[in-house]
Amino acid sequence: MNNEPHIHLSREAIGAENKCAAVLSIIVPGLGQIYKGHVAAGLIWLCLGMPIAVFIGILLGLATAGIGLLFPLACWAALAVDAYYEKDLRIHHWFPPRDCQA
């Protein structure tokens, strides 16, 4: 017996949540993953992944006359895209958006 309420989100509400996760990942890498419920992956990217990407970018930048500095930016953009398309694992809101049908 499933006691969870069935909330059907409209396409606009789902799109807004995906856009919110992507914007959060643009502001702070990994925050969009945390927002979508992938807390471990978000914390790993936040604490380990991006600092390592920046370090590698600096090393590649020294070796390639600055072209390698694009590496951290590419990682950052990939995280935003990943946050947009990642499955939402959160239990949906106590106060659902107005356009939800119960």
Secondary structure, DSSP 4 states (H G I P E B T S, - for coil): ---S---B--HHHHHHHHHHHHHHHHHSTTHHHHHTT-HHHHHHIIIIIHHHHHHHHHHHHHHTTTGGGHHHHHHHHHHHHHHHHSPP-SPP-SS--TT-B-
